[in-house]
Amino acid sequence: MASVATGDAHVHPSGEGVNFPAAIAEAVKIEKGETMEWFIEDRNTFILKRMKPCKYFLKKP
């Protein structure tokens, strides 16, 4: 089972963006200014999806 980094994500005061903990952003290669789309599955589950898929960043065996 993969380990998951946890931390607080903060919504930018303008409502235009979200700040993620550095460990999460680095782990999934989120770049500053990258466009994402939110889905609310239920009151406890939020899904974040890249609008422009990135290249696979893990080496395949």
N, CA, C and O atoms as CSV, one atom per row, in Angstrom:
chain,resi,resn,atom,element,x,y,z
A,1,MET,N,N,0.841,-1.171,0.000
A,1,MET,CA,C,0.000,0.000,0.000
A,1,MET,C,C,0.891,1.240,0.000
A,1,MET,O,O,1.868,1.305,0.746
A,2,ALA,N,N,0.562,2.206,-0.819
A,2,ALA,CA,C,1.349,3.433,-0.924
A,2,ALA,C,C,1.085,4.323,0.280
A,2,ALA,O,O,-0.021,4.347,0.819
A,3,SER,N,N,2.102,5.044,0.690
A,3,SER,CA,C,1.903,5.995,1.778
A,3,SER,C,C,1.303,7.270,1.209
A,3,SER,O,O,1.553,7.624,0.057
A,4,VAL,N,N,0.521,7.949,2.011
A,4,VAL,CA,C,-0.142,9.165,1.582
A,4,VAL,C,C,0.271,10.299,2.499
A,4,VAL,O,O,0.179,10.185,3.722
A,5,ALA,N,N,0.726,11.393,1.907
A,5,ALA,CA,C,1.068,12.571,2.693
A,5,ALA,C,C,-0.217,13.296,3.061
A,5,ALA,O,O,-1.134,13.396,2.245
A,6,THR,N,N,-0.284,13.796,4.273
A,6,THR,CA,C,-1.464,14.548,4.678
A,6,THR,C,C,-1.042,15.946,5.085
A,6,THR,O,O,0.117,16.181,5.425
A,7,GLY,N,N,-1.962,16.846,5.049
A,7,GLY,CA,C,-1.677,18.218,5.435
A,7,GLY,C,C,-2.863,19.087,5.092
A,7,GLY,O,O,-3.873,18.596,4.589
A,8,ASP,N,N,-2.749,20.356,5.356
A,8,ASP,CA,C,-3.834,21.285,5.088
A,8,ASP,C,C,-3.673,21.910,3.715
A,8,ASP,O,O,-2.581,22.331,3.335
A,9,ALA,N,N,-4.765,21.966,2.978
A,9,ALA,CA,C,-4.804,22.712,1.717
A,9,ALA,C,C,-5.545,24.004,2.024
A,9,ALA,O,O,-6.618,23.973,2.626
A,10,HIS,N,N,-4.994,25.124,1.622
A,10,HIS,CA,C,-5.578,26.420,1.939
A,10,HIS,C,C,-6.091,27.096,0.674
A,10,HIS,O,O,-5.374,27.195,-0.322
A,11,VAL,N,N,-7.330,27.556,0.721
A,11,VAL,CA,C,-7.896,28.286,-0.403
A,11,VAL,C,C,-7.345,29.701,-0.383
A,11,VAL,O,O,-7.328,30.352,0.661
A,12,HIS,N,N,-6.894,30.177,-1.541
A,12,HIS,CA,C,-6.357,31.528,-1.670
A,12,HIS,C,C,-7.454,32.532,-1.317
A,12,HIS,O,O,-8.609,32.319,-1.688
A,13,PRO,N,N,-7.131,33.616,-0.615
A,13,PRO,CA,C,-8.146,34.608,-0.215
A,13,PRO,C,C,-9.000,35.138,-1.366
A,13,PRO,O,O,-10.157,35.498,-1.153
A,14,SER,N,N,-8.456,35.192,-2.567
A,14,SER,CA,C,-9.228,35.682,-3.710
A,14,SER,C,C,-10.215,34.634,-4.213
A,14,SER,O,O,-11.083,34.938,-5.031
A,15,GLY,N,N,-10.083,33.401,-3.724
A,15,GLY,CA,C,-10.929,32.319,-4.197
A,15,GLY,C,C,-10.460,31.751,-5.522
A,15,GLY,O,O,-11.126,30.896,-6.105
A,16,GLU,N,N,-9.314,32.222,-6.001
A,16,GLU,CA,C,-8.814,31.828,-7.317
A,16,GLU,C,C,-7.852,30.649,-7.294
A,16,GLU,O,O,-7.448,30.178,-8.357
A,17,GLY,N,N,-7.478,30.164,-6.134
A,17,GLY,CA,C,-6.513,29.078,-6.117
A,17,GLY,C,C,-6.463,28.369,-4.784
A,17,GLY,O,O,-7.093,28.787,-3.812
A,18,VAL,N,N,-5.698,27.280,-4.754
A,18,VAL,CA,C,-5.533,26.481,-3.549
A,18,VAL,C,C,-4.042,26.265,-3.329
A,18,VAL,O,O,-3.307,25.990,-4.278
A,19,ASN,N,N,-3.598,26.385,-2.101
A,19,ASN,CA,C,-2.210,26.097,-1.747
A,19,ASN,C,C,-2.146,24.704,-1.125
A,19,ASN,O,O,-2.908,24.389,-0.211
A,20,PHE,N,N,-1.233,23.876,-1.626
A,20,PHE,CA,C,-1.048,22.534,-1.103
A,20,PHE,C,C,0.241,22.459,-0.312
A,20,PHE,O,O,1.158,23.242,-0.558
A,21,PRO,N,N,0.333,21.534,0.634
A,21,PRO,CA,C,1.613,21.311,1.305
A,21,PRO,C,C,2.666,20.941,0.263
A,21,PRO,O,O,2.374,20.231,-0.700
A,22,ALA,N,N,3.864,21.415,0.458
A,22,ALA,CA,C,4.948,21.193,-0.506
A,22,ALA,C,C,5.170,19.712,-0.800
A,22,ALA,O,O,5.430,19.353,-1.949
A,23,ALA,N,N,5.075,18.842,0.207
A,23,ALA,CA,C,5.315,17.411,-0.003
A,23,ALA,C,C,4.319,16.816,-0.989
A,23,ALA,O,O,4.690,15.982,-1.815
A,24,ILE,N,N,3.063,17.233,-0.912
A,24,ILE,CA,C,2.050,16.720,-1.842
A,24,ILE,C,C,2.295,17.276,-3.237
A,24,ILE,O,O,2.276,16.527,-4.213
A,25,ALA,N,N,2.521,18.571,-3.341
A,25,ALA,CA,C,2.754,19.197,-4.642
A,25,ALA,C,C,3.964,18.589,-5.342
A,25,ALA,O,O,3.925,18.336,-6.547
A,26,GLU,N,N,5.032,18.355,-4.597
A,26,GLU,CA,C,6.236,17.765,-5.180
A,26,GLU,C,C,6.005,16.314,-5.588
A,26,GLU,O,O,6.490,15.878,-6.632
A,27,ALA,N,N,5.269,15.565,-4.771
A,27,ALA,CA,C,5.045,14.148,-5.048
A,27,ALA,C,C,4.282,13.929,-6.349
A,27,ALA,O,O,4.533,12.952,-7.055
A,28,VAL,N,N,3.367,14.812,-6.668
A,28,VAL,CA,C,2.566,14.645,-7.885
A,28,VAL,C,C,2.916,15.664,-8.964
A,28,VAL,O,O,2.208,15.802,-9.963
A,29,LYS,N,N,4.014,16.373,-8.746
A,29,LYS,CA,C,4.557,17.319,-9.730
A,29,LYS,C,C,3.571,18.421,-10.116
A,29,LYS,O,O,3.435,18.748,-11.294
A,30,ILE,N,N,2.878,18.997,-9.117
A,30,ILE,CA,C,1.994,20.124,-9.390
A,30,ILE,C,C,2.853,21.360,-9.582
A,30,ILE,O,O,3.717,21.660,-8.757
A,31,GLU,N,N,2.613,22.076,-10.675
A,31,GLU,CA,C,3.366,23.289,-10.959
A,31,GLU,C,C,2.535,24.520,-10.637
A,31,GLU,O,O,1.310,24.497,-10.758
A,32,LYS,N,N,3.193,25.587,-10.230
A,32,LYS,CA,C,2.508,26.833,-9.923
A,32,LYS,C,C,1.708,27.301,-11.138
A,32,LYS,O,O,2.226,27.329,-12.255
A,33,GLY,N,N,0.454,27.664,-10.916
A,33,GLY,CA,C,-0.388,28.145,-11.989
A,33,GLY,C,C,-1.087,27.053,-12.786
A,33,GLY,O,O,-1.855,27.348,-13.702
A,34,GLU,N,N,-0.824,25.789,-12.443
A,34,GLU,CA,C,-1.452,24.684,-13.169
A,34,GLU,C,C,-2.969,24.701,-12.945
A,34,GLU,O,O,-3.432,24.944,-11.830
A,35,THR,N,N,-3.732,24.444,-13.999
A,35,THR,CA,C,-5.186,24.458,-13.912
A,35,THR,C,C,-5.709,23.100,-13.490
A,35,THR,O,O,-5.356,22.072,-14.068
A,36,MET,N,N,-6.564,23.112,-12.464
A,36,MET,CA,C,-7.164,21.890,-11.946
A,36,MET,C,C,-8.679,22.032,-11.932
A,36,MET,O,O,-9.211,23.141,-11.974
A,37,GLU,N,N,-9.359,20.905,-11.875
A,37,GLU,CA,C,-10.816,20.893,-11.783
A,37,GLU,C,C,-11.205,20.090,-10.544
A,37,GLU,O,O,-10.662,19.012,-10.303
A,38,TRP,N,N,-12.145,20.616,-9.760
A,38,TRP,CA,C,-12.627,19.959,-8.547
A,38,TRP,C,C,-13.917,19.223,-8.828
A,38,TRP,O,O,-14.766,19.703,-9.580
A,39,PHE,N,N,-14.064,18.060,-8.225
A,39,PHE,CA,C,-15.320,17.320,-8.216
A,39,PHE,C,C,-15.657,17.047,-6.757
A,39,PHE,O,O,-14.791,16.648,-5.978
A,40,ILE,N,N,-16.891,17.258,-6.399
A,40,ILE,CA,C,-17.325,16.929,-5.042
A,40,ILE,C,C,-18.155,15.660,-5.147
A,40,ILE,O,O,-19.273,15.670,-5.662
A,41,GLU,N,N,-17.584,14.558,-4.643
A,41,GLU,CA,C,-18.260,13.271,-4.709
A,41,GLU,C,C,-19.328,13.174,-3.626
A,41,GLU,O,O,-20.440,12.711,-3.876
A,42,ASP,N,N,-18.980,13.613,-2.433
A,42,ASP,CA,C,-19.916,13.694,-1.320
A,42,ASP,C,C,-19.336,14.677,-0.312
A,42,ASP,O,O,-18.324,15.319,-0.594
A,43,ARG,N,N,-19.951,14.805,0.844
A,43,ARG,CA,C,-19.512,15.803,1.826
A,43,ARG,C,C,-18.098,15.552,2.350
A,43,ARG,O,O,-17.477,16.459,2.905
A,44,ASN,N,N,-17.588,14.341,2.181
A,44,ASN,CA,C,-16.270,13.993,2.707
A,44,ASN,C,C,-15.233,13.689,1.646
A,44,ASN,O,O,-14.069,13.455,1.972
A,45,THR,N,N,-15.631,13.688,0.374
A,45,THR,CA,C,-14.714,13.291,-0.692
A,45,THR,C,C,-14.673,14.344,-1.794
A,45,THR,O,O,-15.682,14.645,-2.432
A,46,PHE,N,N,-13.481,14.894,-1.999
A,46,PHE,CA,C,-13.246,15.880,-3.050
A,46,PHE,C,C,-12.200,15.292,-3.987
A,46,PHE,O,O,-11.189,14.754,-3.534
A,47,ILE,N,N,-12.438,15.394,-5.284
A,47,ILE,CA,C,-11.518,14.852,-6.275
A,47,ILE,C,C,-10.928,16.016,-7.056
A,47,ILE,O,O,-11.651,16.883,-7.547
A,48,LEU,N,N,-9.610,16.024,-7.164
A,48,LEU,CA,C,-8.895,17.063,-7.893
A,48,LEU,C,C,-8.324,16.438,-9.162
A,48,LEU,O,O,-7.626,15.426,-9.097
A,49,LYS,N,N,-8.616,17.034,-10.310
A,49,LYS,CA,C,-8.171,16.480,-11.594
A,49,LYS,C,C,-7.448,17.556,-12.396
A,49,LYS,O,O,-7.898,18.700,-12.474
A,50,ARG,N,N,-6.318,17.168,-12.991
A,50,ARG,CA,C,-5.598,18.079,-13.876
A,50,ARG,C,C,-6.407,18.294,-15.145
A,50,ARG,O,O,-6.985,17.356,-15.692
A,51,MET,N,N,-6.442,19.535,-15.606
A,51,MET,CA,C,-7.122,19.830,-16.867
A,51,MET,C,C,-6.270,19.377,-18.053
A,51,MET,O,O,-6.794,18.945,-19.080
A,52,LYS,N,N,-4.952,19.482,-17.895
A,52,LYS,CA,C,-4.020,19.024,-18.920
A,52,LYS,C,C,-3.199,17.901,-18.298
A,52,LYS,O,O,-2.344,18.166,-17.453
A,53,PRO,N,N,-3.440,16.653,-18.696
A,53,PRO,CA,C,-2.715,15.530,-18.088
A,53,PRO,C,C,-1.198,15.701,-18.225
A,53,PRO,O,O,-0.698,16.168,-19.248
A,54,CYS,N,N,-0.488,15.311,-17.170
A,54,CYS,CA,C,0.979,15.362,-17.240
A,54,CYS,C,C,1.489,14.008,-17.706
A,54,CYS,O,O,0.767,13.011,-17.673
A,55,LYS,N,N,2.723,13.988,-18.135
A,55,LYS,CA,C,3.340,12.731,-18.541
A,55,LYS,C,C,3.517,11.861,-17.303
A,55,LYS,O,O,3.693,12.365,-16.194
A,56,TYR,N,N,3.468,10.574,-17.502
A,56,TYR,CA,C,3.662,9.619,-16.407
A,56,TYR,C,C,5.042,9.859,-15.812
A,56,TYR,O,O,6.039,9.813,-16.532
A,57,PHE,N,N,5.117,10.116,-14.501
A,57,PHE,CA,C,6.406,10.483,-13.919
A,57,PHE,C,C,7.082,9.381,-13.143
A,57,PHE,O,O,8.179,9.587,-12.625
A,58,LEU,N,N,6.465,8.209,-13.043
A,58,LEU,CA,C,7.119,7.067,-12.403
A,58,LEU,C,C,7.615,6.140,-13.496
A,58,LEU,O,O,6.955,5.964,-14.520
A,59,LYS,N,N,8.772,5.551,-13.275
A,59,LYS,CA,C,9.306,4.624,-14.260
A,59,LYS,C,C,8.504,3.333,-14.234
A,59,LYS,O,O,8.233,2.783,-13.166
A,60,LYS,N,N,8.129,2.855,-15.402
A,60,LYS,CA,C,7.421,1.585,-15.493
A,60,LYS,C,C,8.428,0.464,-15.390
A,60,LYS,O,O,9.530,0.576,-15.926
A,61,PRO,N,N,8.072,-0.628,-14.707
A,61,PRO,CA,C,9.011,-1.752,-14.555
A,61,PRO,C,C,9.302,-2.441,-15.861
A,61,PRO,O,O,10.072,-3.401,-15.894
